[in-house]
Amino acid sequence: MLPQELTAYLGVLDAFIEAEIKPLERADDNIRFFDHRREHARTDWENRGLPRPDWEALLAEARARADRAGHYRFALPKDLGGGGGSNLAMAVIREHLAAKGLGLHNDLQNEHSIVGNSVGAMLMAHYGTAEQKAEFFEGLAHGRRGFGFGITEPAHGSDATHMETTAVRKDGGWVINGEKTWNTGVHAVSHDLIFARTSGKAGDGEGITAFLVPVEAPGFHIEEYLWTFNMPTDHAHITLTDVEVPDSAVFGGEGRGLQVVQHFFNENRIRQAASSLGAAQYCINEAVAYAKVRKPFGKPLAANQAIQFPLVELQTQCEMLRALIHKTAWRMDTEGVFAASEQVSMCNYWSNRLCCEAADRAMQVHGGLGYSRHKPFEHIYRHHRRYRITEGSEEIQMRRVAGYMFGFMEQRAPKGVRE
């Protein structure tokens, strides 16, 4: 049974959504960002497919209202001005919001939510220098600022330890050369968190350093924004040619870039798994409701076992996955973030797959209407199909589980990472 204070908080969030967010969503035709016009309304097709400014301004206003109400920073520790939200609480909240369907309260296409994920702020709190915290933390915590994330390269995705981007010392600073792809959020930030090899050899986990690089630095160039299955895009392919940064740009310590990021992989992945579960549950609920009222050949679709049984299987998977997500998040809270890495990977890859299957089934139950953009299933499918690749591909997650099962990996924090 979930803690009473957590279930009560879900009611508080629901009341806030009805009082503050829904009216904003309905004002000034803002509903265009969520109805059948959503992809077109959100996308500036003539400007490299980037998000339209009015779309991002609306998200910013929703975040500001949530922050004033005390919800946005729920996930941050109390000593950092947050609500001290646990991994279990965040998983439950993320599922709850996603299960409501598309809306200004929670739009997973760009990690927008009235309860912020706040990974950037937590990274900064744990690993930023005093100077970096002074510059970035408040903006990150309030959702007014972010930084890009430059780890993936054209020739190196999941095999990040083989990255070819390098940084070498020069005159008390560093010179960076290389390129990154799927570099998210660069269009709206002042800095990009670039990962580059500073020592060691290809395949080494150590020797990769993270740098906060100004996007306006000479030699930093955005080559293109990669158009995707779900638009708009904020995923850039960038190149770095003799980009010079001072030693103060190092984030998290020299040679410890990957270890720093790994600290938050589990927290982010359990939340993302919960969001996919919530979206899957929404699709199932909508399919069941429609099957009860749609009456081809004189009887409801719900009377047909061909309709019932696939939805029963999906609902059964949701119930089992929900129990595993809650147990895994609870273990992370009580035993440490890395105590349940195997289960985090299980939750993550299965929830993303389940969401795609639920969206596909909802389309099938709804027939032609389900295939249209007048229902949200195609949008949900296209978005969550991404997570079967980008949040650690299914194959990488399964490989990770196998590593724990067969003794090739240990359930502990990576070297140099503080729990």
C-alpha positions in Angstrom: 0.0 0.0 0.0 1.3 3.5 -0.9 2.0 6.0 1.9 -1.1 8.0 2.8 0.7 11.3 2.4 1.7 10.3 -1.1 -1.8 9.4 -2.3 -3.1 12.6 -0.6 -0.5 14.6 -2.6 -1.8 13.2 -5.8 -5.1 14.8 -4.9 -3.4 18.1 -4.3 -1.7 17.9 -7.8 -5.1 17.0 -9.4 -6.7 20.1 -7.8 -3.8 22.3 -8.9 -4.2 21.0 -12.5 -7.9 21.8 -12.5 -7.5 25.2 -11.0 -4.3 26.5 -12.7 -3.2 24.3 -15.6 -6.4 23.3 -17.4 -7.6 27.0 -17.7 -4.2 27.9 -19.2 -4.5 25.0 -21.6 -7.9 26.1 -22.8 -7.0 29.8 -23.1 -6.0 31.5 -26.3 -6.5 28.3 -28.4 -3.6 26.7 -26.5 -5.4 23.4 -27.0 -3.9 23.4 -30.5 -0.8 22.1 -29.0 -2.6 19.0 -27.7 -5.4 18.3 -30.2 -5.1 17.0 -33.8 -3.0 20.0 -34.7 -0.4 19.3 -32.1 2.6 18.4 -34.2 2.1 21.3 -36.6 1.4 23.8 -33.8 4.5 22.8 -32.0 6.9 22.7 -34.9 8.5 25.6 -36.7 8.9 23.7 -40.0 10.7 26.6 -41.7 13.3 26.9 -38.9 15.0 23.5 -39.0 12.0 21.8 -37.4 12.7 23.4 -34.0 9.9 23.9 -31.3 7.9 27.1 -31.9 8.6 29.9 -29.4 5.0 30.2 -28.4 4.9 26.4 -27.5 8.0 26.7 -25.4 6.7 29.9 -23.8 3.5 28.1 -22.8 5.5 25.3 -21.2 7.6 27.8 -19.3 4.4 29.5 -17.9 3.1 26.2 -16.7 6.4 25.4 -15.0 6.4 28.9 -13.4 2.9 28.3 -12.0 3.8 24.9 -10.7 6.9 26.4 -9.0 5.0 29.1 -7.3 2.6 26.5 -6.0 5.5 24.5 -4.6 5.2 21.5 -7.0 7.9 21.9 -9.6 10.9 21.3 -7.3 9.3 18.4 -5.4 12.1 16.0 -6.5 14.9 18.1 -5.1 16.2 17.6 -1.5 14.7 19.8 1.1 18.1 21.4 1.9 18.2 22.6 -1.8 14.7 24.1 -1.6 12.8 21.1 -2.9 10.2 18.8 -1.5 12.5 15.9 -0.7 10.5 13.6 -3.0 11.7 10.0 -2.9 12.2 7.7 -5.9 9.0 5.9 -5.0 7.1 9.1 -4.8 8.4 10.4 -8.1 7.6 7.1 -9.8 4.0 7.2 -8.5 3.6 10.8 -9.5 5.1 10.4 -13.0 2.8 7.4 -13.7 -0.2 9.3 -12.3 0.4 12.3 -14.5 1.1 10.3 -17.6 -2.1 8.2 -17.1 -4.1 11.4 -17.5 -3.2 11.6 -21.2 -1.8 14.5 -23.2 -2.0 17.9 -21.6 -0.1 20.9 -20.3 0.3 19.2 -16.9 2.7 16.7 -18.3 4.2 16.4 -21.8 6.8 13.7 -22.1 7.9 14.7 -25.6 10.2 17.2 -24.0 10.3 16.1 -20.3 7.9 18.8 -19.3 5.9 18.3 -16.1 4.4 20.3 -13.3 6.6 18.1 -11.1 10.1 18.5 -12.6 12.5 15.7 -13.1 15.3 18.1 -12.0 18.1 15.8 -13.1 20.2 18.8 -14.2 19.8 20.5 -10.9 20.7 17.4 -9.0 23.8 16.9 -11.1 24.8 20.5 -10.4 24.2 20.1 -6.7 26.3 17.0 -6.4 29.1 17.7 -8.8 29.2 21.4 -9.7 31.9 23.6 -8.3 31.0 26.6 -6.1 31.3 28.8 -9.1 29.2 26.6 -11.3 26.5 26.3 -8.7 26.4 30.0 -8.3 25.8 30.5 -12.0 23.5 27.6 -12.8 21.7 26.0 -9.8 18.8 28.4 -9.2 17.9 28.5 -12.9 18.1 24.7 -13.2 16.0 24.3 -10.0 13.3 26.6 -11.2 13.2 25.1 -14.7 14.2 28.5 -16.2 17.5 27.2 -17.4 19.2 24.0 -18.6 22.2 22.7 -20.5 22.6 20.5 -23.5 23.9 16.9 -23.1 26.6 16.0 -25.6 27.6 12.4 -25.1 26.5 10.4 -28.2 28.6 10.6 -31.4 27.8 9.6 -35.0 29.9 6.5 -34.7 29.4 5.8 -31.0 26.1 5.6 -29.2 25.7 3.0 -26.5 29.5 2.4 -26.6 30.3 5.8 -25.0 33.6 4.7 -23.7 34.9 4.6 -27.3 34.0 8.2 -28.0 36.4 10.0 -30.3 35.9 13.6 -29.1 39.1 14.7 -27.2 40.2 17.5 -25.0 43.9 18.3 -24.4 45.4 20.8 -22.0 46.6 24.2 -23.2 47.7 27.2 -21.3 45.7 26.4 -18.1 42.7 25.4 -20.1 41.5 22.8 -22.6 41.1 22.5 -26.4 38.2 20.3 -27.5 37.8 18.6 -30.9 35.2 16.2 -32.1 31.5 15.9 -32.8 28.2 15.0 -31.1 24.9 13.9 -32.4 21.4 13.7 -30.8 22.6 16.6 -28.6 19.3 17.5 -27.0 18.2 21.0 -26.1 21.1 23.0 -27.6 18.8 25.5 -29.3 17.6 27.0 -25.9 20.7 26.9 -23.7 23.8 28.8 -23.0 26.0 25.8 -22.4 26.4 22.3 -23.6 27.7 19.5 -21.4 30.3 18.0 -23.7 32.0 14.6 -22.8 35.5 14.2 -24.2 38.4 11.8 -23.6 41.2 13.4 -21.7 43.2 10.3 -20.8 43.3 6.6 -21.2 42.4 4.6 -24.3 39.2 3.6 -26.1 37.0 1.4 -23.9 38.2 2.8 -20.6 35.5 3.9 -18.3 37.8 6.4 -16.7 39.5 9.2 -18.5 36.4 10.9 -20.0 35.7 14.4 -18.7 32.6 16.5 -18.8 32.9 20.2 -19.8 30.4 23.0 -19.6 31.0 24.5 -23.0 29.4 27.8 -24.1 27.4 27.2 -27.3 28.6 30.6 -28.5 32.3 29.6 -28.2 34.4 29.9 -31.3 34.6 26.6 -33.1 31.2 25.3 -31.6 29.0 24.8 -34.6 25.5 23.3 -35.0 25.5 21.4 -38.2 21.8 20.4 -38.3 18.8 19.5 -36.3 17.8 15.8 -36.9 14.2 15.4 -37.8 12.5 12.6 -35.9 9.5 10.2 -35.8 7.8 12.7 -33.5 8.3 16.5 -34.2 9.4 19.1 -33.3 13.1 18.3 -32.9 15.7 19.7 -30.5 18.3 17.1 -31.3 21.4 18.7 -32.8 24.4 17.3 -34.6 27.3 19.6 -33.5 31.0 19.8 -34.3 33.8 21.2 -32.1 36.9 22.6 -33.8 39.6 23.8 -31.5 37.1 25.0 -28.9 38.9 26.5 -26.0 37.5 26.4 -22.5 39.1 27.3 -19.1 39.8 24.7 -16.5 36.8 26.0 -14.6 34.6 24.4 -17.3 35.4 20.9 -16.0 32.3 19.4 -14.5 32.5 16.6 -11.9 36.2 16.2 -11.9 38.8 15.4 -14.5 38.4 11.9 -15.9 35.1 11.2 -14.1 32.5 12.3 -16.6 30.9 9.0 -17.2 30.8 8.0 -13.5 29.1 11.3 -12.7 26.3 10.7 -15.2 25.9 7.1 -14.2 24.9 8.2 -10.7 21.6 9.5 -12.1 20.9 6.9 -14.7 19.0 4.8 -12.3 16.9 7.6 -11.0 16.0 8.9 -14.4 15.3 5.5 -15.8 12.9 4.4 -13.1 10.9 7.7 -13.5 10.9 7.2 -17.3 9.7 3.7 -16.8 6.8 4.9 -14.6 5.9 7.5 -17.2 5.7 4.9 -19.9 3.6 2.7 -17.6 1.2 5.6 -17.1 0.9 6.3 -20.8 0.2 2.6 -21.4 -2.5 2.6 -18.8 -4.1 5.6 -20.4 -4.2 3.8 -23.8 -5.8 0.7 -22.2 -8.3 2.7 -20.3 -9.4 4.6 -23.4 -9.6 1.4 -25.5 -11.8 -0.3 -22.8 -14.1 2.8 -22.6 -14.5 2.9 -26.4 -15.1 -0.8 -26.7 -18.1 -0.4 -24.3 -19.9 2.2 -26.4 -18.9 1.3 -30.0 -21.6 -1.1 -31.4 -20.8 -2.6 -34.8 -23.2 -5.3 -35.9 -25.6 -4.4 -33.1 -23.5 -5.2 -30.1 -20.6 -3.5 -28.2 -17.1 -4.3 -29.2 -16.5 -5.2 -25.5 -18.6 -8.3 -25.9 -16.0 -9.8 -28.3 -13.2 -11.9 -26.8 -11.0 -10.8 -29.7 -11.2 -7.3 -28.2 -11.1 -8.4 -24.5 -8.2 -10.8 -24.5 -5.4 -8.5 -25.9 -6.5 -5.8 -23.4 -6.5 -8.3 -20.6 -2.9 -9.3 -21.4 -1.8 -5.6 -21.5 -3.6 -4.8 -18.2 -2.0 -7.9 -16.6 1.4 -6.6 -17.7 0.7 -3.2 -16.3 -0.2 -4.6 -12.9 2.9 -6.7 -12.7 5.1 -3.9 -13.9 3.6 -1.4 -11.5 4.5 -3.7 -8.6 8.1 -4.1 -9.9 8.5 -0.3 -10.4 7.3 0.4 -6.8 9.5 -2.3 -5.3 12.5 -1.1 -7.3 12.0 2.5 -6.4 11.5 1.6 -2.7 14.8 -0.4 -2.7 16.6 2.6 -4.3 15.3 4.8 -1.4 16.1 2.3 1.3 19.3 0.6 0.1 20.9 3.1 -2.3 20.5 4.2 -5.9 22.5 1.4 -7.3 21.0 -1.4 -5.1 18.5 -2.4 -7.7 20.2 -1.7 -11.0 19.1 -5.0 -12.5 15.5 -4.3 -11.8 15.8 -0.7 -13.0 16.8 -2.0 -16.4 13.9 -4.6 -16.4 11.4 -1.8 -15.6 12.8 0.5 -18.2 12.9 -1.7 -21.2 9.7 -3.5 -20.5 7.7 -0.4 -19.8 8.8 1.3 -23.0 7.8 -1.8 -25.0 4.5 -2.1 -23.2 3.6 1.5 -23.9 4.1 1.0 -27.6 2.0 -2.2 -27.6 -0.8 -0.5 -25.6 -0.8 2.5 -28.0 -0.9 0.1 -31.0 -3.8 -1.9 -29.5 -5.7 1.3 -28.7 -5.4 2.3 -32.3 -6.7 -1.1 -33.4 -9.7 -1.0 -31.1 -10.6 2.5 -32.2 -10.3 1.6 -35.9 -9.9 4.4 -38.3 -10.4 7.0 -35.6 -7.5 5.5 -33.6 -5.2 5.9 -36.6 -6.2 9.5 -37.0 -4.6 12.4 -35.2 -7.9 13.2 -33.6 -6.9 10.6 -31.0 -3.5 10.8 -29.2 -2.4 7.2 -29.7 -0.3 7.8 -32.7 1.5 10.6 -30.8 2.0 8.4 -27.8 3.4 5.6 -30.0 5.7 7.8 -31.9 7.1 9.4 -28.8 7.5 6.3 -26.6 9.0 4.3 -29.5 12.0 6.7 -29.0 12.6 5.4 -25.5 13.1 1.9 -26.7 16.4 3.3 -28.1 17.4 6.5 -26.4 16.9 5.7 -22.7 19.4 2.9 -23.1 18.2 0.6 -25.9 16.3 -2.5 -25.1 19.3 -4.6 -26.1 21.6 -2.6 -23.8 19.2 -2.9 -20.9 18.8 -6.6 -21.4 22.6 -6.9 -21.6 22.8 -5.0 -18.3 20.4 -7.4 -16.7 22.4 -10.4 -18.0 25.5 -8.8 -16.6 24.1 -8.9 -13.1 22.4 -12.3 -13.6 25.6 -14.0 -14.8 28.0 -12.2 -12.5 29.8 -9.9 -15.0 28.6 -6.7 -13.2 28.2 -5.7 -9.5 25.3 -3.9 -7.8 27.3 -1.0 -6.6 28.1 2.6 -7.5 30.7 3.1 -10.2 34.1 4.1 -9.0 34.3 7.8 -8.0 30.5 8.2 -7.6 28.9 9.1 -4.4 25.6 7.5 -3.5 
